[in-house]
Amino acid sequence: LVQLLQTGSNPEKSCAASTLGNLALRKEKIGVYIADAGVVKQPDPEGDAITSPLEIEDLEKSKDFQGLVNVLVSSTTARKTKAAEALCRLSIKNSHKQAIADAGAVEPLVQLLQTGSNTGKSCAARTLGNLALRNEEIDVDIADAGAVKNLIHVLTSKDISGKIQAVKTLSILANND
């Protein structure tokens, strides 16, 4: 699947991304393996919050995600996308969800759904889905922040990856009890 993402045709890439996304959302451990396989890109070395896999590990241990949220709030579109990518990887772990939400990530991610690049929108949708999965409290916060309207806006775009992530996140928001 990872190889299809890198070298397949556009339909193959779309199917591979969808399958990997479904696997990651269903099983936390599989999501970690997918992230470790390099499917979720690390921010570039000149990024604002994370510069190396070692720092990712430090963030995972400390659960101090405020730096990434600060980038989402007040940085360039490219850096916001990189922060969303990092949060997407980190939000796979159930133990990180509340800390990411408590750091204030929900509202800037919802905003990124509206103002970000296609990749930023896709990462924001995926991160919000990861955060909402099996977490009713965060699910409500995401809905209250206006995510449903912005996710529907992503569905009207031409970006297939964004549409897939928006559908998945809307499904998660609708199915949490």
C-alpha positions as CSV (number, residue, x, y, z in Angstrom):
1,L,0.0,0.0,0.0
2,V,2.8,2.4,0.9
3,Q,4.5,1.6,-2.5
4,L,1.2,2.3,-4.3
5,L,1.0,5.7,-2.6
6,Q,4.4,6.5,-3.9
7,T,4.4,5.0,-7.4
8,G,0.8,4.1,-8.4
9,S,-1.6,5.8,-10.7
10,N,-3.9,8.4,-9.3
11,P,-6.8,5.9,-8.8
12,E,-4.3,3.5,-7.1
13,K,-2.9,6.2,-4.9
14,S,-6.5,7.2,-3.9
15,C,-7.5,3.6,-3.0
16,A,-4.2,3.0,-1.1
17,A,-4.7,6.3,0.9
18,S,-8.2,5.3,1.7
19,T,-7.3,1.8,2.8
20,L,-4.4,3.1,4.9
21,G,-6.6,5.7,6.4
22,N,-9.3,3.1,7.3
23,L,-6.6,0.9,8.9
24,A,-5.2,3.7,10.9
25,L,-8.5,4.9,12.2
26,R,-9.5,1.4,13.3
27,K,-6.4,0.3,15.1
28,E,-4.1,2.7,16.9
29,K,-1.1,0.3,16.6
30,I,-1.6,-0.1,12.8
31,G,-1.7,3.7,12.6
32,V,1.6,4.0,14.3
33,Y,3.1,1.4,11.9
34,I,1.8,3.4,9.0
35,A,3.2,6.6,10.3
36,D,6.6,4.9,10.9
37,A,6.6,3.6,7.3
38,G,6.8,7.2,6.2
39,V,3.3,7.7,4.9
40,V,2.8,10.7,7.1
41,K,5.6,13.2,6.3
42,Q,7.7,14.8,8.9
43,P,7.9,18.6,8.9
44,D,10.9,20.1,7.2
45,P,14.0,20.9,9.2
46,E,13.2,24.6,9.1
47,G,9.7,24.0,10.6
48,D,8.6,25.9,13.7
49,A,8.0,23.1,16.1
50,I,9.4,19.7,15.2
51,T,12.7,19.1,13.5
52,S,13.6,15.4,14.0
53,P,12.1,12.0,14.8
54,L,13.8,12.4,18.2
55,E,11.8,15.5,18.9
56,I,8.7,13.7,17.8
57,E,9.5,11.1,20.5
58,D,10.0,13.9,23.1
59,L,6.6,15.4,22.1
60,E,5.0,12.0,22.5
61,K,6.4,11.6,25.9
62,S,5.8,15.2,27.2
63,K,2.4,15.6,25.4
64,D,3.3,19.3,25.1
65,F,1.7,20.2,21.7
66,Q,1.4,23.9,22.2
67,G,4.2,24.7,19.8
68,L,2.4,23.0,17.0
69,V,-0.8,24.8,17.8
70,N,1.0,28.1,17.8
71,V,2.2,27.3,14.3
72,L,-1.4,26.6,13.2
73,V,-2.5,29.9,14.6
74,S,0.1,32.3,13.3
75,S,2.3,31.1,10.5
76,T,2.4,30.7,6.8
77,T,0.1,28.3,5.0
78,A,3.0,26.0,4.3
79,R,4.0,25.8,7.9
80,K,0.4,25.4,9.0
81,T,0.2,22.4,6.7
82,K,3.4,20.9,8.2
83,A,2.0,21.4,11.7
84,A,-1.2,19.7,10.7
85,E,0.8,16.8,9.3
86,A,2.7,16.4,12.6
87,L,-0.5,16.6,14.6
88,C,-2.1,14.1,12.3
89,R,0.7,11.6,13.1
90,L,0.6,12.3,16.8
91,S,-3.2,12.2,17.0
92,I,-3.2,8.5,16.0
93,K,-2.4,7.6,19.6
94,N,-5.4,7.7,21.9
95,S,-3.2,8.9,24.7
96,H,-2.4,12.1,22.8
97,K,-5.9,13.1,21.8
98,Q,-7.0,15.0,24.9
99,A,-3.6,16.8,25.2
100,I,-3.8,17.9,21.6
101,A,-7.3,19.2,22.1
102,D,-6.4,20.8,25.4
103,A,-3.5,22.7,23.6
104,G,-6.2,24.4,21.5
105,A,-5.7,22.5,18.2
106,V,-9.4,22.1,17.3
107,E,-10.3,25.6,16.3
108,P,-7.1,26.3,14.2
109,L,-7.6,22.9,12.5
110,V,-11.2,23.7,11.7
111,Q,-10.0,27.1,10.3
112,L,-7.4,25.3,8.2
113,L,-10.2,23.3,6.5
114,Q,-11.4,26.6,5.1
115,T,-8.2,28.5,4.4
116,G,-5.4,25.9,3.9
117,S,-3.9,24.3,0.9
118,N,-5.3,21.1,-0.4
119,T,-2.8,19.1,1.6
120,G,-3.5,21.3,4.7
121,K,-7.2,20.7,4.4
122,S,-6.7,17.0,4.0
123,C,-4.3,16.8,7.1
124,A,-6.7,19.0,9.1
125,A,-9.7,16.7,8.3
126,R,-7.7,13.6,9.1
127,T,-6.4,15.0,12.4
128,L,-9.9,16.1,13.4
129,G,-11.1,12.6,12.6
130,N,-8.3,11.0,14.6
131,L,-9.2,13.3,17.6
132,A,-12.9,12.6,17.4
133,L,-12.6,8.8,17.0
134,R,-14.0,7.2,20.2
135,N,-13.9,10.5,22.1
136,E,-17.4,12.1,22.5
137,E,-16.0,15.2,24.3
138,I,-13.6,16.2,21.6
139,D,-16.2,15.2,19.0
140,V,-18.6,17.8,20.5
141,D,-15.8,20.4,20.6
142,I,-15.0,19.8,16.9
143,A,-18.7,20.2,15.9
144,D,-19.1,23.3,18.0
145,A,-16.0,24.8,16.3
146,G,-17.8,24.7,13.0
147,A,-16.1,21.7,11.5
148,V,-19.2,20.2,9.8
149,K,-19.7,23.3,7.6
150,N,-16.0,23.4,6.7
151,L,-15.8,19.7,6.1
152,I,-18.7,20.0,3.7
153,H,-16.8,22.8,2.0
154,V,-13.9,20.5,1.5
155,L,-16.3,18.0,-0.2
156,T,-17.0,20.6,-2.9
157,S,-13.3,20.8,-3.8
158,K,-11.6,18.9,-6.6
159,D,-9.0,17.4,-4.2
160,I,-9.7,13.6,-3.9
161,S,-7.6,13.2,-0.7
162,G,-9.3,16.0,1.0
163,K,-12.7,14.6,0.0
164,I,-11.8,11.2,1.4
165,Q,-10.6,12.6,4.7
166,A,-13.7,14.9,5.0
167,V,-16.1,12.0,4.4
168,K,-14.2,9.9,7.0
169,T,-14.3,12.7,9.6
170,L,-17.9,13.4,9.0
171,S,-18.7,9.7,9.4
172,I,-16.8,9.6,12.7
173,L,-18.6,12.8,13.9
174,A,-22.0,11.3,13.0
175,N,-21.3,7.9,14.5
176,N,-19.9,8.8,17.9
177,D,-22.5,8.0,20.6
